[in-house]
Amino acid sequence: MWIRDALPSACPAIRFVLFGYNSKLAESNSSQTATDLASFLAENLKASGLASPAAKPLIFLAHSLGGIVLKEALDRDHQHMRHVAGAIFFGVPSRGMKTDALMTVVSGQPNEGLVYDLTTASEYLQRLDDRFFEVARRGRMELFWAYETKTTPTVVVSINLP
């Protein structure tokens, strides 16, 4: 985990904090939405003191669904997050993603709605981006995006035949 292992020694004056959540898709019984995960992130930041006015400015590194969760957290709790200096988004599906294979995996499960919200036709993602950019503009956040330029498979199904 390069964030935990390499960055602290490369940048000793900066505090790094990891936030994770259960992102298991297959056989999941979780009905959490991006909004639920964002609330969990905001509460963790408040409880740890990282969102207090006296805390150092925060810079987030967000990957994939984590970027959606971060946008939602900043939009929902911008009162406590106003000292966020910026974020780097890695492979965040801000405009949605092809989810056909993922929908096959989650079909009928409680987490199906979460995957549906990530489709290219998602109105949720468009509304979230509109709200987020307003919060980011008012907060004068520095934002950077990194994304893949080659198509990669999102789901690989392995079948063992006798």
N, C-alpha and C positions, 0 to 999 in steps of 0.2 A: 504494500500500500504506500505509494510514493508520497501521498499527502502527509501521512503519519510518520513515515520513516526518513524521507529525504528532505522535505521542505524545512523542518525545524533546524536542521544543521546548516542548510544553505542560507536561511534567513533567521538568525538567532534573535533578532529584535522583534519578531512578529510572533504572536500567539496563534496557533492553529488548533481548530476544534473540528472534530468529525461529527456529523449527524447522520444517522442511518435509520432505516425503517424496513419492515418486512416487504420485500418486493417479489415474493414468490408468486408465480402465476398458476402453475399446474397444481391441481388439487388444493387450492387455497379456500379457506373458509372466511377470509377477510372481506368485509364489505366497506372498508375504508375508501374514502374518496380523496382526491387531491386536496380538497378543503379540509378534511379531517387531518391529513398528514401535515398540512400547513399550520393548523392550530397547534398540533403537537410540537412542531418546530418552534413556533412563537413562544409557547409556554416553557419549553426547555431553555430558550435564550433568556427569558425573563427570570426563571428560577436560578439560572447560573450567574446572573448578574451581567451577562454580556450585552443585554439590551438596556442597561441603566445609563442615565445621562453621563455618569462619570467614567464609563467604560471607554476603552480605546475604540476608534472607528473600526467597523467591520468590513471586510472584503470577503465575498463568498466565491467559492469555486463550486459550480453546480453542474451535475452530469445527468443527461437524459431526463427521466421523470423528476429527478431532484430539482431541475430548473423550473419545472412547472410548479412544484411544491414551493420553491423559494418565491416565485412571482406571486403566488397566492398568499403566502405568509406576509410579504411586504405590502400587498394590497390590503389585506384584512387587518393588519396591525401596524399601519404606518406611523401611528402615534409613538409606539415604542421603538420602531425601526428607523426613525428619521436620521440617526447618526450612521447609517450604512453608507460607506464611501463608494461601494461599487460591487460589481460581480463579473465573473468570467463564466460564461455558459458553454459547456462542452456537449455537443450533440443533443441539444434540447429540441424536442419536436414542437417548436412554437407554432408551426403551421400545420401540425399534424403529421401523421406517418401512416404508411400502409400497415393495416392491422389485420388483414385477412387471416394470416397464419396464427396470430395471437388470439383472435376471436375464436378460432377453432379450439385452442387450448383452454380458454376460459368459458366457453359456451355453457350456460346454465349454472355457473358458479356465482357467488355473491360479488366477486370482483369484476364481473363482465362490464358493469357500468363505468368503472375506472378506465378500462381499455377502450371502451367506446368513446370516451371523452378525448382520446388521443388520435382519433381518426382525422383524415384530411378534411372531412366535411364538418368537423366539430365547431359548433357555434360557441361552445364554452371557451375554447382556446382563443378565438377571435376577441370575445368579450374580455377575457383575462388579459390579453396583450394590450388592449385599449386602456384598461384600468391601470395596469402595471406601468406603462410608459408615462402616464400622467403622474403617478407617484414618483417614478424615477426622475422625471423632469423637475418636479417641485423639490425633490431631495438633492438635485444636482449630482446624481450618481454617475460614476464612470462605468460604462457597460461594454463588455467585449464578448464576441461570439467566436467559437471554433466549431467546425463541423466537418463531417466526412465528405469527400468529393467522389468517392466510389461507392457503388451499391454493394451492400453486404447483406447476407441473409439475417433475418431477425429471429427465426425459429428453425431449428434443425430437428427433424423427427428421425429417430433411429428405430428400425424394425429388425428384430432378430428372428430370422426364419430357421426352422429346424433343418 
